[in-house]
Amino acid sequence: ARKLAALTATEAPLFVSANIGCIAHLQAGTTTPTWHWIELIDQRLRSAG
């Protein structure tokens, strides 16, 4: 709960993790989008060209 509160307090527009358990926990506890790191890479590559 403390880690989630600390992350939420940053007001980051997106959370990124490599750990599927962490992603599931974050998705359940916040409305901030939470992606696997490969999703971020994919999105950046698609927007680049």
N, CA, C and O atoms as a Tripos MOL2 file, in Angstrom:
@<TRIPOS>MOLECULE
protein
  196   195    49     0     0
PROTEIN
NO_CHARGES

@<TRIPOS>ATOM
      1 N           0.8250   -1.1970    0.0000 N.3       1 ALA1
      2 CA          0.0000    0.0000    0.0000 C.3       1 ALA1
      3 C           0.8660    1.2570    0.0000 C.2       1 ALA1
      4 O           0.5200    2.2450   -0.6480 O.2       1 ALA1
      5 N           1.9860    1.2310    0.7180 N.am      2 ARG2
      6 CA          2.8500    2.4210    0.7590 C.3       2 ARG2
      7 C           3.4850    2.6930   -0.5880 C.2       2 ARG2
      8 O           3.5920    3.8440   -1.0110 O.2       2 ARG2
      9 N           3.9080    1.6310   -1.2650 N.am      3 LYS3
     10 CA          4.5320    1.8160   -2.5770 C.3       3 LYS3
     11 C           3.5250    2.3690   -3.5740 C.2       3 LYS3
     12 O           3.8470    3.2650   -4.3550 O.2       3 LYS3
     13 N           2.3110    1.8400   -3.5500 N.am      4 LEU4
     14 CA          1.2740    2.3230   -4.4510 C.3       4 LEU4
     15 C           0.9490    3.7830   -4.1560 C.2       4 LEU4
     16 O           0.7850    4.5780   -5.0810 O.2       4 LEU4
     17 N           0.8560    4.1420   -2.8880 N.am      5 ALA5
     18 CA          0.5940    5.5330   -2.5170 C.3       5 ALA5
     19 C           1.7250    6.4440   -2.9730 C.2       5 ALA5
     20 O           1.4800    7.5540   -3.4460 O.2       5 ALA5
     21 N           2.9570    5.9800   -2.8310 N.am      6 ALA6
     22 CA          4.1080    6.7820   -3.2560 C.3       6 ALA6
     23 C           4.1110    6.9690   -4.7700 C.2       6 ALA6
     24 O           4.3870    8.0640   -5.2590 O.2       6 ALA6
     25 N           3.8070    5.9160   -5.5080 N.am      7 LEU7
     26 CA          3.7440    6.0340   -6.9690 C.3       7 LEU7
     27 C           2.6230    6.9690   -7.4000 C.2       7 LEU7
     28 O           2.8190    7.8180   -8.2700 O.2       7 LEU7
     29 N           1.4610    6.8170   -6.8000 N.am      8 THR8
     30 CA          0.3240    7.6580   -7.1440 C.3       8 THR8
     31 C           0.6120    9.1240   -6.8410 C.2       8 THR8
     32 O           0.1750   10.0050   -7.5800 O.2       8 THR8
     33 N           1.3310    9.3870   -5.7800 N.am      9 ALA9
     34 CA          1.6640   10.7610   -5.3980 C.3       9 ALA9
     35 C           2.5470   11.4580   -6.4280 C.2       9 ALA9
     36 O           2.5860   12.6870   -6.4740 O.2       9 ALA9
     37 N           3.2500   10.6980   -7.2480 N.am     10 THR10
     38 CA          4.1060   11.3130   -8.2700 C.3      10 THR10
     39 C           3.2950   11.9290   -9.3990 C.2      10 THR10
     40 O           3.8100   12.7440  -10.1650 O.2      10 THR10
     41 N           2.0320   11.5420   -9.5050 N.am     11 GLU11
     42 CA          1.1480   11.9930  -10.5800 C.3      11 GLU11
     43 C           1.7110   11.6580  -11.9580 C.2      11 GLU11
     44 O           1.4540   12.3690  -12.9300 O.2      11 GLU11
     45 N           2.4770   10.5790  -12.0380 N.am     12 ALA12
     46 CA          3.0160   10.1220  -13.3220 C.3      12 ALA12
     47 C           1.8570    9.7640  -14.2510 C.2      12 ALA12
     48 O           0.8430    9.2350  -13.7950 O.2      12 ALA12
     49 N           1.9920   10.0430  -15.5360 N.am     13 PRO13
     50 CA          0.9050    9.7210  -16.4640 C.3      13 PRO13
     51 C           0.8190    8.2380  -16.8020 C.2      13 PRO13
     52 O          -0.1680    7.7840  -17.3800 O.2      13 PRO13
     53 N           1.8670    7.4740  -16.4370 N.am     14 LEU14
     54 CA          1.9480    6.0720  -16.8090 C.3      14 LEU14
     55 C           2.9150    5.3600  -15.8740 C.2      14 LEU14
     56 O           3.9520    5.9120  -15.5050 O.2      14 LEU14
     57 N           2.5730    4.1320  -15.4910 N.am     15 PHE15
     58 CA          3.4940    3.2770  -14.7510 C.3      15 PHE15
     59 C           3.9690    2.1860  -15.6910 C.2      15 PHE15
     60 O           3.1850    1.6620  -16.4840 O.2      15 PHE15
     61 N           5.2490    1.8370  -15.6100 N.am     16 VAL16
     62 CA          5.8280    0.7960  -16.4560 C.3      16 VAL16
     63 C           6.5700   -0.1880  -15.5640 C.2      16 VAL16
     64 O           7.3120    0.2070  -14.6650 O.2      16 VAL16
     65 N           6.3600   -1.4810  -15.8250 N.am     17 SER17
     66 CA          7.0130   -2.5170  -15.0360 C.3      17 SER17
     67 C           7.3070   -3.7200  -15.9170 C.2      17 SER17
     68 O           6.6720   -3.9120  -16.9530 O.2      17 SER17
     69 N           8.2650   -4.5200  -15.5040 N.am     18 ALA18
     70 CA          8.5580   -5.7780  -16.1860 C.3      18 ALA18
     71 C           7.9030   -6.9560  -15.4670 C.2      18 ALA18
     72 O           7.8840   -8.0680  -15.9940 O.2      18 ALA18
     73 N           7.3730   -6.7220  -14.2820 N.am     19 ASN19
     74 CA          6.8380   -7.7920  -13.4470 C.3      19 ASN19
     75 C           5.3230   -7.8620  -13.5760 C.2      19 ASN19
     76 O           4.6240   -6.9130  -13.2220 O.2      19 ASN19
     77 N           4.8130   -8.9760  -14.0790 N.am     20 ILE20
     78 CA          3.3790   -9.1120  -14.3190 C.3      20 ILE20
     79 C           2.5700   -9.0200  -13.0250 C.2      20 ILE20
     80 O           1.4540   -8.5000  -13.0300 O.2      20 ILE20
     81 N           3.1160   -9.5160  -11.9290 N.am     21 GLY21
     82 CA          2.4300   -9.4020  -10.6430 C.3      21 GLY21
     83 C           2.3180   -7.9600  -10.1970 C.2      21 GLY21
     84 O           1.2840   -7.5410   -9.6780 O.2      21 GLY21
     85 N           3.3720   -7.2100  -10.3980 N.am     22 CYS22
     86 CA          3.3810   -5.7890  -10.0580 C.3      22 CYS22
     87 C           2.3740   -5.0320  -10.9260 C.2      22 CYS22
     88 O           1.6350   -4.1770  -10.4370 O.2      22 CYS22
     89 N           2.3580   -5.3560  -12.2090 N.am     23 ILE23
     90 CA          1.4200   -4.7090  -13.1240 C.3      23 ILE23
     91 C          -0.0170   -4.9700  -12.6750 C.2      23 ILE23
     92 O          -0.8320   -4.0490  -12.6310 O.2      23 ILE23
     93 N          -0.3240   -6.2110  -12.3450 N.am     24 ALA24
     94 CA         -1.6740   -6.5610  -11.8960 C.3      24 ALA24
     95 C          -2.0360   -5.8140  -10.6200 C.2      24 ALA24
     96 O          -3.1580   -5.3270  -10.4850 O.2      24 ALA24
     97 N          -1.1070   -5.7220   -9.6920 N.am     25 HIS25
     98 CA         -1.3400   -5.0080   -8.4360 C.3      25 HIS25
     99 C          -1.6050   -3.5300   -8.7000 C.2      25 HIS25
    100 O          -2.5360   -2.9540   -8.1380 O.2      25 HIS25
    101 N          -0.7930   -2.9190   -9.5480 N.am     26 LEU26
    102 CA         -0.9650   -1.5010   -9.8590 C.3      26 LEU26
    103 C          -2.2790   -1.2480  -10.5900 C.2      26 LEU26
    104 O          -2.9720   -0.2730  -10.2970 O.2      26 LEU26
    105 N          -2.6250   -2.1070  -11.5300 N.am     27 GLN27
    106 CA         -3.8700   -1.9340  -12.2730 C.3      27 GLN27
    107 C          -5.0900   -2.0510  -11.3650 C.2      27 GLN27
    108 O          -6.1090   -1.4020  -11.6040 O.2      27 GLN27
    109 N          -4.9900   -2.8650  -10.3370 N.am     28 ALA28
    110 CA         -6.1100   -3.0450   -9.4170 C.3      28 ALA28
    111 C          -6.2380   -1.8970   -8.4280 C.2      28 ALA28
    112 O          -7.3150   -1.6570   -7.8830 O.2      28 ALA28
    113 N          -5.1300   -1.1810   -8.1930 N.am     29 GLY29
    114 CA         -5.1420   -0.1780   -7.1390 C.3      29 GLY29
    115 C          -5.1200    1.2680   -7.5890 C.2      29 GLY29
    116 O          -5.1050    2.1720   -6.7530 O.2      29 GLY29
    117 N          -5.1190    1.5100   -8.9100 N.am     30 THR30
    118 CA         -5.0440    2.8860   -9.3860 C.3      30 THR30
    119 C          -5.6820    3.0010  -10.7590 C.2      30 THR30
    120 O          -5.8540    1.9990  -11.4540 O.2      30 THR30
    121 N          -6.0280    4.2030  -11.1470 N.am     31 THR31
    122 CA         -6.5630    4.4330  -12.4910 C.3      31 THR31
    123 C          -5.4630    4.8370  -13.4690 C.2      31 THR31
    124 O          -5.7250    5.0000  -14.6600 O.2      31 THR31
    125 N          -4.2450    4.9980  -12.9800 N.am     32 THR32
    126 CA         -3.1190    5.3310  -13.8510 C.3      32 THR32
    127 C          -2.8320    4.1430  -14.7660 C.2      32 THR32
    128 O          -2.7270    3.0120  -14.2920 O.2      32 THR32
    129 N          -2.7030    4.3870  -16.0800 N.am     33 PRO33
    130 CA         -2.3760    3.2760  -16.9740 C.3      33 PRO33
    131 C          -1.0790    2.5910  -16.5450 C.2      33 PRO33
    132 O          -0.1130    3.2540  -16.1660 O.2      33 PRO33
    133 N          -1.0670    1.2830  -16.6070 N.am     34 THR34
    134 CA          0.1080    0.5010  -16.2240 C.3      34 THR34
    135 C           0.4320   -0.4560  -17.3540 C.2      34 THR34
    136 O          -0.3950   -1.2860  -17.7340 O.2      34 THR34
    137 N           1.6400   -0.3390  -17.8920 N.am     35 TRP35
    138 CA          2.0530   -1.1250  -19.0490 C.3      35 TRP35
    139 C           3.2480   -1.9840  -18.7090 C.2      35 TRP35
    140 O           4.0250   -1.6710  -17.8070 O.2      35 TRP35
    141 N           3.3820   -3.0740  -19.4450 N.am     36 HIS36
    142 CA          4.6230   -3.8350  -19.4490 C.3      36 HIS36
    143 C           5.6110   -3.0120  -20.2660 C.2      36 HIS36
    144 O           5.2000   -2.2970  -21.1800 O.2      36 HIS36
    145 N           6.8980   -3.0960  -19.9610 N.am     37 TRP37
    146 CA          7.8810   -2.2500  -20.6440 C.3      37 TRP37
    147 C           7.8880   -2.4750  -22.1540 C.2      37 TRP37
    148 O           8.1780   -1.5470  -22.9090 O.2      37 TRP37
    149 N           7.5800   -3.6710  -22.6020 N.am     38 ILE38
    150 CA          7.5930   -3.9280  -24.0410 C.3      38 ILE38
    151 C           6.4440   -3.2040  -24.7390 C.2      38 ILE38
    152 O           6.5500   -2.8590  -25.9160 O.2      38 ILE38
    153 N           5.3480   -2.9730  -24.0190 N.am     39 GLU39
    154 CA          4.2450   -2.1890  -24.5880 C.3      39 GLU39
    155 C           4.6760   -0.7480  -24.8300 C.2      39 GLU39
    156 O           4.2870   -0.1400  -25.8270 O.2      39 GLU39
    157 N           5.4670   -0.2100  -23.9320 N.am     40 LEU40
    158 CA          5.9760    1.1510  -24.0980 C.3      40 LEU40
    159 C           6.9100    1.2290  -25.2990 C.2      40 LEU40
    160 O           6.8070    2.1520  -26.1060 O.2      40 LEU40
    161 N           7.8160    0.2720  -25.4220 N.am     41 ILE41
    162 CA          8.7310    0.2350  -26.5680 C.3      41 ILE41
    163 C           7.9330    0.1310  -27.8650 C.2      41 ILE41
    164 O           8.2120    0.8460  -28.8260 O.2      41 ILE41
    165 N           6.9430   -0.7570  -27.8920 N.am     42 ASP42
    166 CA          6.1130   -0.9310  -29.0780 C.3      42 ASP42
    167 C           5.4060    0.3690  -29.4520 C.2      42 ASP42
    168 O           5.3880    0.7540  -30.6210 O.2      42 ASP42
    169 N           4.8320    1.0360  -28.4710 N.am     43 GLN43
    170 CA          4.1220    2.2890  -28.7350 C.3      43 GLN43
    171 C           5.0690    3.3430  -29.2870 C.2      43 GLN43
    172 O           4.7190    4.0550  -30.2270 O.2      43 GLN43
    173 N           6.2500    3.4500  -28.7230 N.am     44 ARG44
    174 CA          7.2400    4.4370  -29.1790 C.3      44 ARG44
    175 C           7.7180    4.1280  -30.5940 C.2      44 ARG44
    176 O           7.8700    5.0380  -31.4080 O.2      44 ARG44
    177 N           7.9520    2.8720  -30.8890 N.am     45 LEU45
    178 CA          8.3870    2.5010  -32.2330 C.3      45 LEU45
    179 C           7.3010    2.7920  -33.2710 C.2      45 LEU45
    180 O           7.5930    3.2640  -34.3700 O.2      45 LEU45
    181 N           6.0580    2.5070  -32.9140 N.am     46 ARG46
    182 CA          4.9530    2.7750  -33.8400 C.3      46 ARG46
    183 C           4.7820    4.2700  -34.0810 C.2      46 ARG46
    184 O           4.5140    4.6830  -35.2090 O.2      46 ARG46
    185 N           4.9310    5.0780  -33.0510 N.am     47 SER47
    186 CA          4.7530    6.5240  -33.2160 C.3      47 SER47
    187 C           5.9400    7.1740  -33.9210 C.2      47 SER47
    188 O           5.8240    8.2890  -34.4300 O.2      47 SER47
    189 N           7.0800    6.4860  -33.9540 N.am     48 ALA48
    190 CA          8.2740    7.0360  -34.6030 C.3      48 ALA48
    191 C           8.2430    6.8470  -36.1180 C.2      48 ALA48
    192 O           8.9660    7.5300  -36.8440 O.2      48 ALA48
    193 N           7.4330    5.9510  -36.5820 N.am     49 GLY49
    194 CA          7.4920    5.8170  -38.0080 C.3      49 GLY49
    195 C           6.6830    4.7870  -38.6030 C.2      49 GLY49
    196 O           6.6910    4.6240  -39.8230 O.2      49 GLY49
@<TRIPOS>BOND
     1     1     2 1
     2     2     3 1
     3     3     4 2
     4     3     5 am
     5     5     6 1
     6     6     7 1
     7     7     8 2
     8     7     9 am
     9     9    10 1
    10    10    11 1
    11    11    12 2
    12    11    13 am
    13    13    14 1
    14    14    15 1
    15    15    16 2
    16    15    17 am
    17    17    18 1
    18    18    19 1
    19    19    20 2
    20    19    21 am
    21    21    22 1
    22    22    23 1
    23    23    24 2
    24    23    25 am
    25    25    26 1
    26    26    27 1
    27    27    28 2
    28    27    29 am
    29    29    30 1
    30    30    31 1
    31    31    32 2
    32    31    33 am
    33    33    34 1
    34    34    35 1
    35    35    36 2
    36    35    37 am
    37    37    38 1
    38    38    39 1
    39    39    40 2
    40    39    41 am
    41    41    42 1
    42    42    43 1
    43    43    44 2
    44    43    45 am
    45    45    46 1
    46    46    47 1
    47    47    48 2
    48    47    49 am
    49    49    50 1
    50    50    51 1
    51    51    52 2
    52    51    53 am
    53    53    54 1
    54    54    55 1
    55    55    56 2
    56    55    57 am
    57    57    58 1
    58    58    59 1
    59    59    60 2
    60    59    61 am
    61    61    62 1
    62    62    63 1
    63    63    64 2
    64    63    65 am
    65    65    66 1
    66    66    67 1
    67    67    68 2
    68    67    69 am
    69    69    70 1
    70    70    71 1
    71    71    72 2
    72    71    73 am
    73    73    74 1
    74    74    75 1
    75    75    76 2
    76    75    77 am
    77    77    78 1
    78    78    79 1
    79    79    80 2
    80    79    81 am
    81    81    82 1
    82    82    83 1
    83    83    84 2
    84    83    85 am
    85    85    86 1
    86    86    87 1
    87    87    88 2
    88    87    89 am
    89    89    90 1
    90    90    91 1
    91    91    92 2
    92    91    93 am
    93    93    94 1
    94    94    95 1
    95    95    96 2
    96    95    97 am
    97    97    98 1
    98    98    99 1
    99    99   100 2
   100    99   101 am
   101   101   102 1
   102   102   103 1
   103   103   104 2
   104   103   105 am
   105   105   106 1
   106   106   107 1
   107   107   108 2
   108   107   109 am
   109   109   110 1
   110   110   111 1
   111   111   112 2
   112   111   113 am
   113   113   114 1
   114   114   115 1
   115   115   116 2
   116   115   117 am
   117   117   118 1
   118   118   119 1
   119   119   120 2
   120   119   121 am
   121   121   122 1
   122   122   123 1
   123   123   124 2
   124   123   125 am
   125   125   126 1
   126   126   127 1
   127   127   128 2
   128   127   129 am
   129   129   130 1
   130   130   131 1
   131   131   132 2
   132   131   133 am
   133   133   134 1
   134   134   135 1
   135   135   136 2
   136   135   137 am
   137   137   138 1
   138   138   139 1
   139   139   140 2
   140   139   141 am
   141   141   142 1
   142   142   143 1
   143   143   144 2
   144   143   145 am
   145   145   146 1
   146   146   147 1
   147   147   148 2
   148   147   149 am
   149   149   150 1
   150   150   151 1
   151   151   152 2
   152   151   153 am
   153   153   154 1
   154   154   155 1
   155   155   156 2
   156   155   157 am
   157   157   158 1
   158   158   159 1
   159   159   160 2
   160   159   161 am
   161   161   162 1
   162   162   163 1
   163   163   164 2
   164   163   165 am
   165   165   166 1
   166   166   167 1
   167   167   168 2
   168   167   169 am
   169   169   170 1
   170   170   171 1
   171   171   172 2
   172   171   173 am
   173   173   174 1
   174   174   175 1
   175   175   176 2
   176   175   177 am
   177   177   178 1
   178   178   179 1
   179   179   180 2
   180   179   181 am
   181   181   182 1
   182   182   183 1
   183   183   184 2
   184   183   185 am
   185   185   186 1
   186   186   187 1
   187   187   188 2
   188   187   189 am
   189   189   190 1
   190   190   191 1
   191   191   192 2
   192   191   193 am
   193   193   194 1
   194   194   195 1
   195   195   196 2
@<TRIPOS>SUBSTRUCTURE
     1 ALA1         2 RESIDUE 1 A ALA
     2 ARG2         6 RESIDUE 1 A ARG
     3 LYS3        10 RESIDUE 1 A LYS
     4 LEU4        14 RESIDUE 1 A LEU
     5 ALA5        18 RESIDUE 1 A ALA
     6 ALA6        22 RESIDUE 1 A ALA
     7 LEU7        26 RESIDUE 1 A LEU
     8 THR8        30 RESIDUE 1 A THR
     9 ALA9        34 RESIDUE 1 A ALA
    10 THR10       38 RESIDUE 1 A THR
    11 GLU11       42 RESIDUE 1 A GLU
    12 ALA12       46 RESIDUE 1 A ALA
    13 PRO13       50 RESIDUE 1 A PRO
    14 LEU14       54 RESIDUE 1 A LEU
    15 PHE15       58 RESIDUE 1 A PHE
    16 VAL16       62 RESIDUE 1 A VAL
    17 SER17       66 RESIDUE 1 A SER
    18 ALA18       70 RESIDUE 1 A ALA
    19 ASN19       74 RESIDUE 1 A ASN
    20 ILE20       78 RESIDUE 1 A ILE
    21 GLY21       82 RESIDUE 1 A GLY
    22 CYS22       86 RESIDUE 1 A CYS
    23 ILE23       90 RESIDUE 1 A ILE
    24 ALA24       94 RESIDUE 1 A ALA
    25 HIS25       98 RESIDUE 1 A HIS
    26 LEU26      102 RESIDUE 1 A LEU
    27 GLN27      106 RESIDUE 1 A GLN
    28 ALA28      110 RESIDUE 1 A ALA
    29 GLY29      114 RESIDUE 1 A GLY
    30 THR30      118 RESIDUE 1 A THR
    31 THR31      122 RESIDUE 1 A THR
    32 THR32      126 RESIDUE 1 A THR
    33 PRO33      130 RESIDUE 1 A PRO
    34 THR34      134 RESIDUE 1 A THR
    35 TRP35      138 RESIDUE 1 A TRP
    36 HIS36      142 RESIDUE 1 A HIS
    37 TRP37      146 RESIDUE 1 A TRP
    38 ILE38      150 RESIDUE 1 A ILE
    39 GLU39      154 RESIDUE 1 A GLU
    40 LEU40      158 RESIDUE 1 A LEU
    41 ILE41      162 RESIDUE 1 A ILE
    42 ASP42      166 RESIDUE 1 A ASP
    43 GLN43      170 RESIDUE 1 A GLN
    44 ARG44      174 RESIDUE 1 A ARG
    45 LEU45      178 RESIDUE 1 A LEU
    46 ARG46      182 RESIDUE 1 A ARG
    47 SER47      186 RESIDUE 1 A SER
    48 ALA48      190 RESIDUE 1 A ALA
    49 GLY49      194 RESIDUE 1 A GLY
